[in-house]
Amino acid sequence: MAETKFSKDHEWVRLEGDAATIGITDHAQNALGDVVFVDLPEVGRVVAAGEACAVVESVKAASDVYAPIAGRIVEVNHALAEAPNLINSAPTGEGWFFRIEPSVHAEFESLMDEAGYARFVESMA
């Protein structure tokens, strides 16, 4: 099973073979409320770690989605265009945003594991 890591910007990253799938955490989707629109990055775009590369809009606000690791976008989740609510119903599953071909694999290892992310979220309360 692929390991999942988390960023301080509330994205999750699941490394599977040569690609990393990225989405927002359950905590982030709860904070946003009902998602109504997603602007995804272009396939082929090269992004730096921490770079804003997608936008998610909810009934409450619009928020940037950041690339937790550097790399080249190799796929986007087109299902979100028709059903942006997948982000609310399955944020760590069918509600993924995009896949990156990582350029620096060590960046993945520097992200938080699930327990570390839970402590981080708890410290914000």
N, C-alpha and C positions, 0 to 999 in steps of 0.2 A: 504494500500500500504506500502511496506517495505521502511524503511528509509535508505538513502545512506549517508555514511560518507567518508571522504577523508584523506589520509596520506600526509605528507610532501615529501614522495618519489613518489608521483603521482599515488598511487593506490586508487581505490575506493572499498568500502566494503558495501554490502547490506545484512543486517541481516533479514533472513526469517525463522521463527520458530527456530529450533535447529541448523541451519547451516548459515554460512556467505559466500556469493559469492564474489569473489575477481577478479578484473581485473585492467587494467591500464586506466588512464583518457584520455579523448580526447586530452588534452594538451600534454600528454606523447606520444601518438601515432603520433601526428603532428610533434613533435620534432624528433622522430625516423625515420619518413619517411616510405616507403613501407616495411612492415614486411614480411620476407621470411622464417623464421623458429622459432619455439618455443620449448623449452625444459621444460617440465612440471614436477612437483614433483611426487613422488610415493604416491599412495593412502596408508594411514596408517601412513605415516611419521608424526612425531610430530615436530612442529616448534615453535620457540619463536617469539615474536613480534620483528620486525625489521630484522629477519633472511632472507638472500637471499635464495629463494627456487625454483625459475624458472629463465629461461633466454629467452629473446626475441632478435632475430637478425633481423636487417633490412639492407637495401642496404647501410645505413650510418654507423651503429655501432651495437655492441652487448651490451645489458644492462640487469642487474639483475632485477628481480621482487622480492620484499620483502613481507613478511607476515606482514600486518599491525596490526594483532592481533595474539596472541598465540593460538595454538590448534592443532587438528589432521586433516590432509587432508582426507576428506571423498569422494571426487570426483574430477576428472579433466575433462577438456573440450577436449575430443578426436577429435572433429571436427577441432581443430586448426592444427592438424597434416596434414590433407589434405588441409585445407584452412586457412593458417595463416593470410591471408588478412582480415579475419573477424575482426581482431584487429583494422584494419584501418577503415573498413566500419561500424562496430557496436561495438566500444570499451566498451560501457556500457550496451550492450545487448548480442548478440550472440558471441561476442569476449571475454567473460569472460575466466579466466584462471583455477581457482580451487575453491573448496568449503572447508571450514574449520568448524569443530565442535569446537566452542570457548571454551577455558578452563577458561578464565577470562572475563566475560561479561562487566565489567567496562572498559576494554580497548577500546571497541567499542565506549562508550560514550565519551572517551577522544579525539577521532578523530575530525577533522574539519567538520562542516556542509558545504553545497554547497556555501553559501555566504562567509564563512570563507576561503574556498579553493580558491574561485575567488579572494579574497583580497590577499591571499598568492601568487598566480600566478602573479597577477598584480605587487606585490612588487618585483618580480624577474626581471621585464622588465627594 
